[in-house]
Amino acid sequence: MKGNKSVTESFQDEFNKDAQGCFVAAILMISFAGSLGCGFYLVIVIVNASLAYTPEDRSAAIKDALQILMTIGTLFSPLLAFVLGYYFNQSQSAHNQVDKSVVSNDAANQSGGNTG
């Protein structure tokens, strides 16, 4: 009877899925933060190096530096939106499920208390 799992096994399976999901989300967030930090560092280096050039060349260098940050945002925005949206949805469904079980337990306790 493979279909019958104990409560602890089901809980352990859910916990493992949540732990793996949190690990993936953490890696994504860390890589985004690292990329953004490196991007800002590159912008600072490019802007500092461009101070020695004429204003026209400086303007072009600053545009190129800002393009780096825009590229990082373009690459990571859809990924972050998906991950955060997925976890928010999971959190809301888990919260709703807990609320339903609390309401059903309260109703069972009230009906049991009235008959006794």
N, C-alpha and C positions, 0 to 999 in steps of 0.2 A: 504494500500500500504506500506508494510513493506520494500520493496526493495529501496524505495526512501528516502535517508537520506540527510539532509542538509549538507552543507559544514562544518559548525561548529561541527555537530555531528560526521562526518567522521574524522575531525581533532582531536576532543576530544578522539575518539576511538584510533586513532594512537598514540596520546600523552600518553594515559593510557598504551598502549602496550609498548611503549618506556620506560615509567617510571618504569613499572614492570620489564622489562628486565634490565634496569640500576640497579635497586635494587638487583636483583639476581646476576648480575655481581659484584656489590660492595661487597655483602656478600661473594661471592667466593674469591675475591681478599683479603678481610680482613681476612678470615679464612686461606688462604694460607700464608699471611704475619705473622699472629699469630703463625701458626704451624712452620714456618721457624724460627721465633724468639725463640720459645720454644725449637726447635731443636738445635739452636746454643747455647742457655743457657745450655741445657743438655750436649752438647759437652764440653763446658768450664768447667762445674762441673766435668764431668768424667775425663777430662784431668788433672785438678788440683788435684783431688783425687788420680789419678794414679801416681803422682809424688813421692809418698811415697813408691812405690813398685819397684821391680827390673825392669830392662829394658825390659825383655821378657814379663812380666805381663803388663807393660806400653804399649807395642806395641799391645797386644791383646785388651786392654781397648780402645786405640785410634781407632783400626779397628771397634770395636763395636760402638763407638761414631759416626764414619763416616757412619756406616750402618744406623743409625737413620736418618741422613740427606738424604741419598740416598733413603730411604723408603718414606720420605716426598716428595721428588722430583718425585718419581715414581707414587705416588698416585695423586698428583695435576697436573702434566704436561699434561696429556690428557684432563682434565677438562679445564685448562686454555687455551690450544690450541683450543679447541672447542669453548669456549666462545669468545675469542679474534678473532678467524677466522670468527665466525658468525657476530660479530659486525663490523668487517672490511668489510665483504661482504655487510652488510646492509648499511653501510656508503657509500661504493662505488656505490651501486645501487641507493641510494637516490641522490648522487651527479650527477650521469649520468642522472637521471630523471629530475633534475633541469636544467642541461645543455640542454637537449632536449627541455624543455618547453621554455627556454630563446631563443634558436635558432628559434623555431617555432613562438614565439612572435615577434622576430626581423624580420623574413621573412614576417609575416602578416603586420607589421608596414611599411616595405619597399614597399610591393606590394600595400598597401592602400595609401601610400604617392605618389606613381607614378601615380595612376589613378586620383587623386584629383587635 
